[in-house]
Amino acid sequence: MPSSHVFVVDLSRHVGEAQQLVSAVLRQMQPYPGSTSLWYVRANQPSPPGLSTLSRVNGELPATTICNYIHQNSASGSVFHVLSYDTAVLRAASELNSDSAIVVPTYIRSFAYPEGSTAPKQSTTQGSLNFLGGPPLTFDEGVEIAKQVLQNGNYTSRTNSLLQSRLRFEMGPRATKNPLDPSSAFLIKNIVQDGVAKGWLSREGASGAETIWLTDGTPAPQVTSAPTAELSKALAEQPKPEPPKPLTRAALMEACLRSRGIGSPPAVRPMCFDAIQDIMSKKGKSLLSSAHLMRQSREQVVKQWTPSEAGKSPNWEAISVCILNMLLASGALIGDDGPLNDAIGGQSGNVVKLHPEFRDQSEAHLVFHIIKKMGDVTTSDKTNIGLALFQRGGGKDKVPIEDLICRVDTLLTMLQKVGKIDVEGDSIKAV
């Protein structure tokens, strides 16, 4: 048996009560008499009770801190058991295996809830929250966890704020986004709107790069095993935000395209197609990458765009990226060695010509992606696909429903002809 075992436990990403996790780790140490442990926590993280060997991570990445410790303390026959939520820590630790040190990286959840066991379902009003797995977060749980994440990370001012896009990740696996579940898909948006409306959260920055912070630095409510009567009453009296309306089937199809980064507004897409065709007809033999082609087409469309009565301008850069993704994924742009794709090299690849039917090729790929992603599309969904891809709104901009169905049927026929879909009865399946 190796001469010594050291358990290095990274709790820097743990939020909430940790006693159950600590007990589980201590049980794992029992088969190794004389084993020692070192526990890493955040600079402002409460100390789990009963632990004397604590080290606080100040500024430095946990992976760097832990790897330095192993380097400095390795000896012949040593075994380091590295436990963490952070895959970067586990990956870095695994690379330290050598003749003088054995490193055993382990995802921390497996200690608290071994395979086959079930994580307890707890709520904000009964017991501590379960951050090691379990059902998706409710809105109320999400608000409390968001406050704890911001407080624990000291995100309490404009100069020390958190990217809103990072909040879901920091809230743990139960906050993982499910685009087909409205409560999950809009969880962060609803939490941020609640915080801004009630004054406990501030937000600023351009769309896609917003930063957030606790407005006054008030410590987040600490979830205990028995909440006070005052807290329970305050939670009960708070107005609950209206739950988001269930997404229509067409909206779910749009969500499929957005999650892949290939969706685009129906009114803008044809204008981009026209601009791309115009630029390619005039470029001659000059080199032009797909990214630069898309940028030039975007600039051309922006000059032609007539703002709507609402006055809201489209997010042109985001639309440009999505349309380029669609063109590359569909093989509509032909390079020196054949169709460019959305892998590495596609955006910088030289565009020699367009696919002869590049418009149909591109939009057929959108239909194919919906069929493949959703898995339950039928021939009755032609209207829903048409609404998702081609409907431009109401009033004079509204596209007749018959035109939508006809366009979708044309694209489905094209996909069937090239063998990308198979129709069995009413069911349409991707091949």
VENMO-V730556 format. One record per residue. D_CENTER is the distance of its C-alpha to the mean C-alpha in whole Angstrom. Layout:
d_center = (D_CENTER;D_CENTER)
This chain:
d_center = (44;42;43;41;37;35;32;29;26;23;23;21;18;19;20;23;26;26;29;28;26;29;32;30;30;34;35;33;35;39;39;40;43;43;39;37;34;32;29;27;25;24;27;27;26;28;30;30;34;36;35;37;35;32;31;29;26;27;25;25;22;22;22;25;27;27;28;31;32;32;34;37;37;38;41;42;41;39;35;32;30;27;24;21;17;16;16;17;20;21;21;23;26;26;27;30;32;36;39;40;36;34;31;29;25;24;20;22;21;23;26;25;25;26;26;27;27;25;23;25;24;25;24;24;28;29;28;26;22;21;18;18;17;18;17;14;15;18;18;20;19;16;18;20;17;16;20;20;17;18;22;22;20;23;21;24;25;24;25;22;19;16;13;11;8;9;10;7;7;11;12;12;11;12;10;7;6;9;10;13;14;15;15;11;10;12;12;11;13;16;16;16;19;21;21;22;24;26;26;24;21;22;20;20;19;19;16;13;14;15;16;17;20;22;25;28;27;28;27;25;26;27;26;30;31;33;32;35;37;36;32;32;34;32;29;31;32;29;29;26;23;24;21;19;22;21;19;22;22;22;19;17;18;17;13;13;14;12;9;11;12;16;17;19;22;25;27;26;25;29;30;28;29;33;32;31;34;36;35;35;39;40;38;41;41;39;36;32;29;26;24;28;29;25;26;30;29;27;29;32;30;29;33;34;31;33;31;31;33;30;30;26;25;23;20;22;20;16;19;21;18;17;20;21;18;20;23;22;21;24;26;28;28;31;32;35;34;33;29;26;23;19;20;21;24;23;23;26;28;31;31;35;35;33;33;36;34;31;30;30;28;25;25;26;23;21;23;23;19;19;22;20;17;19;21;24;25;29;31;31;28;29;29;26;25;27;26;22;23;27;27;28;29;32;35;37;33;33;33;36;34;37;35;32;33;35;32;30;33;34;30;31;34;33;30;33;35;33;32;29;29;31;33;34;36;33;30;29;27;25;27)
